[in-house]
Amino acid sequence: MKIKGLIFDLDGVIVSTETNHFDAWAAIAEQLSIEFNEADNEKIKGLSRSDSLDLICELGSVQLNHSEKLKYLQMKNKMYLHSIQSLNRDDLLPGALNLIEQAKNKGLKLALGSSSKNAKHILQKLFITDYFDVIIDGNDVDFPKPNPEVFLKGARGMELNVENIVVFEDAESGILAAQKGGFYAVAVGNRKLKDIANEYIEHLGEFLIKNYE
């Protein structure tokens, strides 16, 4: 394939705030008297905030009405945002900035395709917003991953065909979304995805653009 564009998931690919998410969700689960561990946390990777809460409630057979659900969603987001106040460019994952800069220098288009509704805020804290031609996050989609909408919108925004775009993901829902959309899906740092992704790398520094020129 000939690469013309790259789409990056955010958390676990460009930056890792997974511990921040886990701690916030664990606090919410505790308030709801639901047991929530790291294995459970793996199941909500890549899901929207609302879908994540739904899954946690399913674990504990807890039912929330609409107003209760909104309260806990807002509470979780407030805890999460408080925990990433000091986030900065030093928190970028290995190879991320190098690949992004290399891609821009080669004239490739870049997009972000994240389920997070805080994606734009996080990009600003990392000082990398200007690298991206298109930013699609949880505020911009009707159907979260594994639906391919977030990536298809990214492709349209870049005005590129899906067969010329590589998607970088660390969650099963994201790899499935990319493949459903017809993209070349690269799994990053999550060995459990080796068998379903088109390619696996430990971090973005291992991806070689020259192999696809």
Contacts in CASP RR format, 6 or more apart in sequence:
PFRMAT RR
TARGET T0000
AUTHOR 0000-0000-0000
METHOD contacts of the structure
MODEL  1
MKIKGLIFDLDGVIVSTETNHFDAWAAIAEQLSIEFNEADNEKIKGLSRS
DSLDLICELGSVQLNHSEKLKYLQMKNKMYLHSIQSLNRDDLLPGALNLI
EQAKNKGLKLALGSSSKNAKHILQKLFITDYFDVIIDGNDVDFPKPNPEV
FLKGARGMELNVENIVVFEDAESGILAAQKGGFYAVAVGNRKLKDIANEY
IEHLGEFLIKNYE
1 163 0 8 1.000
1 164 0 8 1.000
1 184 0 8 1.000
1 212 0 8 1.000
2 164 0 8 1.000
2 212 0 8 1.000
2 213 0 8 1.000
3 108 0 8 1.000
3 164 0 8 1.000
3 165 0 8 1.000
3 166 0 8 1.000
3 209 0 8 1.000
3 212 0 8 1.000
3 213 0 8 1.000
4 108 0 8 1.000
4 109 0 8 1.000
4 158 0 8 1.000
4 160 0 8 1.000
4 161 0 8 1.000
4 164 0 8 1.000
4 165 0 8 1.000
5 103 0 8 1.000
5 108 0 8 1.000
5 109 0 8 1.000
5 110 0 8 1.000
5 111 0 8 1.000
5 158 0 8 1.000
5 160 0 8 1.000
5 164 0 8 1.000
5 165 0 8 1.000
5 166 0 8 1.000
6 99 0 8 1.000
6 103 0 8 1.000
6 108 0 8 1.000
6 109 0 8 1.000
6 110 0 8 1.000
6 111 0 8 1.000
6 165 0 8 1.000
6 166 0 8 1.000
6 167 0 8 1.000
6 168 0 8 1.000
7 110 0 8 1.000
7 111 0 8 1.000
7 112 0 8 1.000
7 113 0 8 1.000
7 151 0 8 1.000
7 154 0 8 1.000
7 155 0 8 1.000
7 165 0 8 1.000
7 166 0 8 1.000
7 167 0 8 1.000
7 168 0 8 1.000
7 178 0 8 1.000
7 183 0 8 1.000
8 14 0 8 1.000
8 100 0 8 1.000
8 110 0 8 1.000
8 111 0 8 1.000
8 112 0 8 1.000
8 113 0 8 1.000
8 167 0 8 1.000
8 168 0 8 1.000
9 46 0 8 1.000
9 112 0 8 1.000
9 113 0 8 1.000
9 114 0 8 1.000
9 167 0 8 1.000
9 168 0 8 1.000
9 169 0 8 1.000
9 170 0 8 1.000
9 171 0 8 1.000
9 174 0 8 1.000
9 188 0 8 1.000
10 112 0 8 1.000
10 113 0 8 1.000
10 114 0 8 1.000
10 116 0 8 1.000
10 119 0 8 1.000
10 122 0 8 1.000
10 123 0 8 1.000
11 17 0 8 1.000
11 18 0 8 1.000
11 21 0 8 1.000
11 46 0 8 1.000
11 114 0 8 1.000
11 116 0 8 1.000
11 170 0 8 1.000
12 18 0 8 1.000
12 93 0 8 1.000
12 170 0 8 1.000
12 188 0 8 1.000
12 189 0 8 1.000
13 93 0 8 1.000
13 96 0 8 1.000
13 168 0 8 1.000
13 169 0 8 1.000
13 170 0 8 1.000
13 188 0 8 1.000
13 204 0 8 1.000
14 92 0 8 1.000
14 93 0 8 1.000
14 96 0 8 1.000
14 100 0 8 1.000
14 126 0 8 1.000
14 128 0 8 1.000
14 204 0 8 1.000
15 87 0 8 1.000
15 91 0 8 1.000
15 92 0 8 1.000
15 93 0 8 1.000
15 96 0 8 1.000
15 122 0 8 1.000
15 126 0 8 1.000
16 91 0 8 1.000
16 93 0 8 1.000
17 80 0 8 1.000
17 83 0 8 1.000
17 84 0 8 1.000
17 87 0 8 1.000
17 122 0 8 1.000
18 41 0 8 1.000
18 45 0 8 1.000
20 80 0 8 1.000
20 83 0 8 1.000
20 84 0 8 1.000
21 41 0 8 1.000
21 80 0 8 1.000
22 38 0 8 1.000
22 41 0 8 1.000
23 79 0 8 1.000
23 83 0 8 1.000
24 76 0 8 1.000
24 77 0 8 1.000
24 79 0 8 1.000
24 80 0 8 1.000
24 83 0 8 1.000
25 36 0 8 1.000
25 41 0 8 1.000
25 44 0 8 1.000
25 52 0 8 1.000
25 56 0 8 1.000
25 76 0 8 1.000
26 36 0 8 1.000
26 41 0 8 1.000
27 76 0 8 1.000
27 79 0 8 1.000
28 53 0 8 1.000
28 56 0 8 1.000
28 72 0 8 1.000
28 75 0 8 1.000
28 76 0 8 1.000
28 79 0 8 1.000
29 35 0 8 1.000
29 36 0 8 1.000
29 56 0 8 1.000
29 59 0 8 1.000
30 36 0 8 1.000
31 72 0 8 1.000
32 56 0 8 1.000
32 57 0 8 1.000
32 60 0 8 1.000
32 62 0 8 1.000
32 72 0 8 1.000
33 62 0 8 1.000
34 56 0 8 1.000
34 57 0 8 1.000
34 59 0 8 1.000
34 60 0 8 1.000
34 62 0 8 1.000
35 59 0 8 1.000
35 60 0 8 1.000
36 56 0 8 1.000
36 59 0 8 1.000
40 56 0 8 1.000
40 59 0 8 1.000
43 55 0 8 1.000
44 51 0 8 1.000
44 52 0 8 1.000
44 55 0 8 1.000
44 56 0 8 1.000
45 170 0 8 1.000
45 171 0 8 1.000
45 172 0 8 1.000
45 173 0 8 1.000
46 115 0 8 1.000
46 144 0 8 1.000
46 145 0 8 1.000
46 171 0 8 1.000
46 173 0 8 1.000
46 174 0 8 1.000
47 55 0 8 1.000
47 115 0 8 1.000
47 144 0 8 1.000
47 145 0 8 1.000
47 173 0 8 1.000
48 115 0 8 1.000
48 138 0 8 1.000
48 144 0 8 1.000
49 73 0 8 1.000
49 76 0 8 1.000
49 77 0 8 1.000
49 117 0 8 1.000
50 69 0 8 1.000
50 73 0 8 1.000
51 144 0 8 1.000
53 64 0 8 1.000
53 69 0 8 1.000
53 72 0 8 1.000
53 73 0 8 1.000
53 76 0 8 1.000
57 63 0 8 1.000
57 64 0 8 1.000
64 72 0 8 1.000
77 117 0 8 1.000
77 118 0 8 1.000
80 118 0 8 1.000
81 118 0 8 1.000
81 121 0 8 1.000
84 122 0 8 1.000
84 125 0 8 1.000
87 122 0 8 1.000
87 125 0 8 1.000
87 126 0 8 1.000
88 125 0 8 1.000
88 126 0 8 1.000
88 127 0 8 1.000
89 97 0 8 1.000
89 126 0 8 1.000
89 127 0 8 1.000
89 128 0 8 1.000
91 126 0 8 1.000
92 126 0 8 1.000
92 128 0 8 1.000
93 203 0 8 1.000
93 204 0 8 1.000
94 203 0 8 1.000
94 204 0 8 1.000
94 205 0 8 1.000
95 203 0 8 1.000
95 204 0 8 1.000
95 205 0 8 1.000
96 203 0 8 1.000
96 204 0 8 1.000
96 205 0 8 1.000
97 128 0 8 1.000
98 204 0 8 1.000
98 205 0 8 1.000
99 204 0 8 1.000
99 205 0 8 1.000
99 207 0 8 1.000
99 209 0 8 1.000
100 110 0 8 1.000
100 128 0 8 1.000
100 131 0 8 1.000
101 131 0 8 1.000
102 209 0 8 1.000
103 110 0 8 1.000
103 209 0 8 1.000
104 110 0 8 1.000
104 131 0 8 1.000
106 209 0 8 1.000
106 213 0 8 1.000
108 209 0 8 1.000
109 133 0 8 1.000
109 134 0 8 1.000
109 158 0 8 1.000
109 159 0 8 1.000
109 160 0 8 1.000
110 131 0 8 1.000
110 132 0 8 1.000
110 133 0 8 1.000
110 134 0 8 1.000
110 158 0 8 1.000
111 132 0 8 1.000
111 133 0 8 1.000
111 134 0 8 1.000
111 135 0 8 1.000
111 136 0 8 1.000
111 154 0 8 1.000
111 155 0 8 1.000
111 157 0 8 1.000
111 158 0 8 1.000
112 119 0 8 1.000
112 123 0 8 1.000
112 132 0 8 1.000
112 134 0 8 1.000
112 135 0 8 1.000
112 136 0 8 1.000
112 137 0 8 1.000
113 119 0 8 1.000
113 135 0 8 1.000
113 136 0 8 1.000
113 137 0 8 1.000
113 150 0 8 1.000
113 151 0 8 1.000
113 154 0 8 1.000
114 136 0 8 1.000
114 137 0 8 1.000
114 138 0 8 1.000
114 150 0 8 1.000
115 137 0 8 1.000
115 138 0 8 1.000
115 144 0 8 1.000
115 145 0 8 1.000
115 150 0 8 1.000
116 122 0 8 1.000
116 137 0 8 1.000
116 138 0 8 1.000
117 137 0 8 1.000
117 138 0 8 1.000
117 139 0 8 1.000
118 137 0 8 1.000
119 135 0 8 1.000
119 137 0 8 1.000
119 138 0 8 1.000
120 129 0 8 1.000
120 135 0 8 1.000
120 137 0 8 1.000
123 129 0 8 1.000
123 132 0 8 1.000
123 135 0 8 1.000
129 135 0 8 1.000
133 157 0 8 1.000
133 158 0 8 1.000
134 153 0 8 1.000
134 154 0 8 1.000
134 157 0 8 1.000
134 158 0 8 1.000
136 150 0 8 1.000
136 151 0 8 1.000
136 153 0 8 1.000
136 154 0 8 1.000
137 150 0 8 1.000
138 144 0 8 1.000
138 150 0 8 1.000
140 150 0 8 1.000
140 153 0 8 1.000
141 147 0 8 1.000
141 149 0 8 1.000
141 150 0 8 1.000
141 153 0 8 1.000
142 149 0 8 1.000
143 149 0 8 1.000
144 150 0 8 1.000
144 173 0 8 1.000
145 171 0 8 1.000
145 173 0 8 1.000
145 174 0 8 1.000
145 176 0 8 1.000
145 177 0 8 1.000
146 172 0 8 1.000
146 173 0 8 1.000
146 174 0 8 1.000
146 176 0 8 1.000
146 177 0 8 1.000
146 180 0 8 1.000
147 177 0 8 1.000
147 180 0 8 1.000
148 177 0 8 1.000
148 178 0 8 1.000
148 180 0 8 1.000
148 181 0 8 1.000
148 182 0 8 1.000
148 183 0 8 1.000
150 177 0 8 1.000
151 162 0 8 1.000
151 165 0 8 1.000
151 167 0 8 1.000
151 177 0 8 1.000
151 178 0 8 1.000
151 181 0 8 1.000
151 183 0 8 1.000
152 162 0 8 1.000
152 181 0 8 1.000
155 161 0 8 1.000
155 162 0 8 1.000
155 165 0 8 1.000
155 183 0 8 1.000
158 165 0 8 1.000
162 181 0 8 1.000
162 182 0 8 1.000
162 183 0 8 1.000
163 182 0 8 1.000
163 184 0 8 1.000
165 183 0 8 1.000
165 184 0 8 1.000
166 183 0 8 1.000
166 184 0 8 1.000
166 185 0 8 1.000
166 186 0 8 1.000
166 207 0 8 1.000
166 212 0 8 1.000
167 174 0 8 1.000
167 178 0 8 1.000
167 183 0 8 1.000
167 184 0 8 1.000
167 185 0 8 1.000
167 186 0 8 1.000
168 186 0 8 1.000
168 188 0 8 1.000
168 204 0 8 1.000
168 207 0 8 1.000
169 175 0 8 1.000
169 177 0 8 1.000
169 178 0 8 1.000
169 185 0 8 1.000
169 186 0 8 1.000
169 187 0 8 1.000
169 188 0 8 1.000
169 193 0 8 1.000
169 197 0 8 1.000
170 187 0 8 1.000
170 188 0 8 1.000
170 189 0 8 1.000
170 190 0 8 1.000
170 193 0 8 1.000
171 190 0 8 1.000
171 193 0 8 1.000
172 192 0 8 1.000
172 193 0 8 1.000
172 196 0 8 1.000
174 185 0 8 1.000
175 185 0 8 1.000
175 187 0 8 1.000
175 193 0 8 1.000
175 196 0 8 1.000
175 197 0 8 1.000
176 196 0 8 1.000
178 184 0 8 1.000
178 185 0 8 1.000
179 185 0 8 1.000
179 196 0 8 1.000
179 198 0 8 1.000
184 198 0 8 1.000
184 199 0 8 1.000
185 197 0 8 1.000
185 198 0 8 1.000
185 199 0 8 1.000
186 197 0 8 1.000
186 198 0 8 1.000
186 199 0 8 1.000
186 200 0 8 1.000
186 201 0 8 1.000
186 207 0 8 1.000
187 193 0 8 1.000
187 194 0 8 1.000
187 196 0 8 1.000
187 197 0 8 1.000
187 199 0 8 1.000
187 200 0 8 1.000
187 201 0 8 1.000
188 201 0 8 1.000
188 202 0 8 1.000
188 203 0 8 1.000
188 204 0 8 1.000
189 200 0 8 1.000
189 201 0 8 1.000
189 202 0 8 1.000
189 203 0 8 1.000
191 200 0 8 1.000
193 200 0 8 1.000
194 200 0 8 1.000
201 207 0 8 1.000
END
